[in-house]
């Protein structure tokens, strides 16, 4: 099953400096056939290949010009910032569990998430740079979703480092770091299941209101890939005799 796919603009979330936490300098499992390109390289590729098309086909918040870049408060900019933040935490969670278990299926999933979401995050950061927009915003996370009537994401109340639906709290991150073996695997899978559900909801929200075809295609690929991984994670939890919900802290 193919693998799918946070903190680019929020200073209070994990990985705010753009670098994966907890063992990010360690090498991934050698059995994987794919190579993990750092987010910086993905950003360079986006600038060289993907971004010119985005700028040429972008629109402002008012949608008045086919040659203008997205406005700072547009869904295009908001999605890029918020999904980059969301992705960074998925990368952080995956690095944590990689170093807490020797279970190959769990480590394979973690590596796939690191590989996919770090690359996608780099692309989104590259787009913002090309558009001349900052990677930080004073706007509330997912406020742009209200433009399309997606109230759940826009109304989410941030708490304990969880900025958007599906994101783990600081308390949950600390707990994952304290576990090892099967307990770490199960808790990681439970956290990642919720994380993917939140990611799919946000990506689909952007697809529904997208004005930029290139960014829309990326969001659609996130919906497809993370939905596939939700099925895989659900099966992995079942194999371990564990429930899908995250236990109360």
N, C-alpha and C positions, 0 to 999 in steps of 0.2 A: 504494500500500500504506500503510495507516495506521501511524503511529509509536507506539511504546510509551512505554512508559515510556521520605557518606557523610559531614561527620562531625558527627552530632547528639549523640553521647555518648562519642566517643573523642577525646581531646585530641591523640593522636599521628598522626592521619591527615590528609590534605589537606582543606582547607576546614573546619577544626575550629571556626572562628568562625561557621559557618553562611552565609558569603558566598562565592560562586563565585570562584575564583582565575583569574589570567592573563586579563586583559582583560574582566572581568565588567561593567565600566562601558560597554563599547562596545555600539553598537546592533546588533541582529541584521539579517540580510540583508533589505532592503526588499521583496524579491519574495515573501516568505512572507505568506500570507493570515491566518494566525492571530496572535494577540497573546500574547506571553509575559507572564503575570502573575507578579510576584515571589512568592517563597515566603511572604512575610509576608501578602500578600493572600489566598493560598490558605489559610493558617492561619485568617485571619479568616472566610473563607467556611465553613471546616470548623466553626468554633465556632458560626457563625450557623445553619448548615444541617445538617451531618452529625453533629456531635458529640452533640447531645441524643439522637438515636436510638441512638448508640453507648452512651451512658451508660444509657439506659433498658433496652437489651437486653443489657448486659454481664454478665459473671459474674466472680466471684473465682476464684483458682486452684483452689479446691475445687469451684467450680460450684454453690454452695449457695444463692445468691440471684440472682434475675433482675433485681434493682434495684440491686445493688452494682456499683461500678466494678471493672475488672480489678486484680488484685493486682500488686504491684511485680515479682514474679518469674513472672508469667503469660506464656504465649505471646503474648497480645495486646500487652503492654507490650514484651516482648523483640523481637517482630517490628517494631513501630513504631520502636523505637530502632535496631535493626540495619539495617533496610531504609532508614531515613533516612540512615544512614552510607554504605551502599552506593550509594544514589542520589546523594549529594553528590559522590562521586568520579566518577560518570558525567557529572555536570554539569561538573565541573572538567576532565575529559578533553576534553569537547566544546568548552568555551571555548578550550582550548589549540589544538586543531586548527583551529578556526574562524579563528584568527589566523595559522595556519601554511600555509594553502593557499587558492587561489582556485577550486578545483574545486567547481562548483555542487552536484553530487550529494552530495559529502562534507559540504559546509557545510549543505545542507538536512537531512541526517540528523542532524548535530550540533545544529542548531537545534531539530529535533523532540524530540531527547532532552532538551535543556535545558528546553524548554517543558513536556514531560510530567512529567519526573522532579522538577523544581523544584516544580511544583504538588502532586504526590503527597507529596513530602517535607514541604511546608508543612501538608498535611492531617494527616500522622502526628504532627508536632510539636504541632499544635493539639489532637489527641486526648489526647496525654500531658498537656498543660497542663490540659485540661478534667477529666481524671481525677485531677488533683492529684499526678501523678507527675513525677519529675525526667527531664530529657532525657539525663542521664548515669547510668551504672550501673557498679559495680565488677565486675559479673559478666563472665565470659568471653564474647566475642561468640558468638552463636548457641547459647549453653548451653541455651536454652529448647527447641531442636530435639530434644534428647535425650529430652524428655518424650514425643515422638511416634515415637521410634525412628529418627530421622534422624541417624545417627552421623557421617556424613561432615562435615556442617557443624559439628556440636558438637565434633568431634575436630580441626578444622583448626588447624594451628600457625601463628600469626601470625608474619610475618617482614618486615623492611624496609618497614614501613608497610602491608603487605597484611594486613588484619585478618580477612578472610573469603574463601571461595572466589570466584574470579573477579576479585578486586580487584588492581589493578596495584600494583607495588612503587614505592618512592620512586625507585629507580634507573630503572625504566621511565618514570616520569613525567618525570624529568630528561632522558631520552633523547628522548622525544616533543617536549619543549621545544627540543631542539637541532636537530630536523629541519625540513625545509620541503618544499613541493611534493608530488610523488608519494610520496616516502619517508615524509613525515608522514602522508599519507592512508592508506597501507598499514599503517603501524604502529598508527595509531589504530583502524583497522578490526579488526586482529588483537587488540588489547587489548579493544576493545568487544565483540567476539564472545565472548571468555572471560568478560567482565564480565556480559554478558546471560545466559550459561549459569549462572553462579553466582547471579544474581538470580532466574532462573526456578526453580532448585532451592530457594532459600529461600522464595520465594512459594508454591510448591506444598507445601512442608513446612508452612507455616502453614495453607494451605487444608485440609490433611488433619487438622488438630487444632483448627481454629477453633471458638470458642464465641460469637463475635460476628459476626452476619450482615453488618453493614455493613463491617467490616474484612475479612471473608472475601471480599466482593464486590470490594473494592479489590485484594486479593491475586490473585483470579482474573483481573481485568483486566490485571494485570502479567504473569501467565503467558501470556495470549493475545497481548498486545501485544509483549512481548519475544521470544516465540517467532516471531512474524511478522517482527520485525526481524532475528532470527538468519538467517532465509532471505534477507532483503535483503542483509545484510552479507556472507554467503557468496557471493552472486552478484556483489557489488561487488568482492570480492577476486579472484574468478575473472576478471572483466573486466580486472583489472589484472595478471593472470598471477602472482598471489601465493598462497602457501599460507595456510591458515587458522590454523595454529599460531603462537604468539608465539615469535620467535627467542630462543634462550638469550642472556642478557646477558653 
